[in-house]
Amino acid sequence: MEITWSPRYDTGIRIIDEQHQELFGIVDRLRRMIEEGAARNAVEALLGDLLACSERHFATEETYMSKFSYPDFPQHVSEHASMLTSLQELQAGFQESHQSMTLMVSTFMVGWLKHHISDGDLGFVTFLKAHNLA
């Protein structure tokens, strides 16, 4: 199953859309690496990239939210923190059982990305656009 960006996830804010697309790309590369039986160190490096990209993306969103006093800022930040904790736990679990954990990371990220963009980020973007901030 290919993991691809879809225009339905487009927020209309270039930097956020580019980062979402990058996250989708990393998760799809991770999925392909699993299917192809890539070396453990390559998968581990890509998991590190996924975590770094997620952290960078969340920092971007949180900067916008703070700058424009987004009313759901605390809840959204909490979702980001929870996501990073889950991803770090999955990454740590990879050390113990890399094959099964890699599949879990891919499945988790696909579901989380789709949910977060559709539910969380689009609400934030709607707020920005309603206030002529985007």
N, C-alpha and C positions, 0 to 999 in steps of 0.2 A: 504494500500500500504506500503510494507516494504521498509525501507530506508537502503540500504546496501552498503558497500564498494565493489568496483569492481576492479579487477586487472587493468582495463584500466586507473585508477587514480594513479597507481603506478608510482612514480617518480624515484625510484632507490636510493633515499637518505633515509636511515632507519628512522632517527628521524622525518623527515617531513612526511613520510608515516605513521608512528605510530601516529603522531598527527592528520593527516587527518582521520585515522581510528577511533581515539577517538572522533573526532567531529561527524563523521557519527553515531557512537554508541550513543552519547548523543542525537542527533536529532531523532534517531529511538526510543530511550527510551521515549523521549518527546511525540512523535507521539502515542506510545502505552499508555502512561499515559492519554492522551486526550481521546483516544478511550475507555479506561476502567473507565473514570470518576474519576481519582485520586484526592486526596485532594489538595486543593489550595496550601497549604504550601509545599507540596512535589513537585508540578510543579514549584513553585517559587524557591525552592532550586535548582532544575535542571536547570532552566533558569540562575541562578547565576553561576552554574558550566559551562554552555555553554559559558557565557561571559568570565569567567576566563580562560577556555581552549582556546578560540579564542585569547585572549590577549597573552597568553603564546606562542601559535603557531606563531602569527604574530611577536613576539619578536625574536623567533628562526629564522624565515625567514629573518627578517631585519638584524639580526646579520650576517648571511651568505652574504647577499647582500652588506652590508657595507664593510665587510672584503675583499670581492673579487671585489669591485668596479663595481657592476652590473649596466650597463648603464641606465636601466629603473627603478632604485631604487626610485626616487621621485614619479613616477607614481604608482608604486606598493604600496609604503607607503601610498599614497593618497587613494588607493582602500581599504587598511586595515583600515584607519581612517574612511572612509565612512561606511564600514561594521560595525565597532564598534559603530558608531553613530546610525546607523539604528537598530542595536541589542539593544542598550540602550533605544532607543525610543520605540521599541516593548516591552521591559521589563517594561518600565514606563506605557505604555498603558495597560499592563496586570493588573496593580493595579486597573484600572477603569472597565475593562470588561474582566475578565480572560479567559472565554471560547473562545470567538472569537479571542482574541489576541493570545492565545496559538496556535490555528490553523494557524494563520498568521505567527507566529515565525517558526513553523515547515515547512510550505510551503516556506517561504523566505529562510530559511537556506538550504534546499535541493537544491533549484535553485542556490543559491549563491555558495554553496560548489562545485557543479558540474561545474559551469561556472569558478570559480576562479581556481580550480585545472586544468581544461582542457585548459583554455586560459592563465591565469597569471602564475601559478606555473610551468607549463611545459616549458614555455619560459625561466624562471629563471633557471630551472634544465638543460635545453639544454645548456644555457650559461655556467653553472658550468662544465658540462661534456666536452664541447668543449675546455675548458681551463684546463682540467685534474684536476679539483678542487673537484670533487665528487667521 
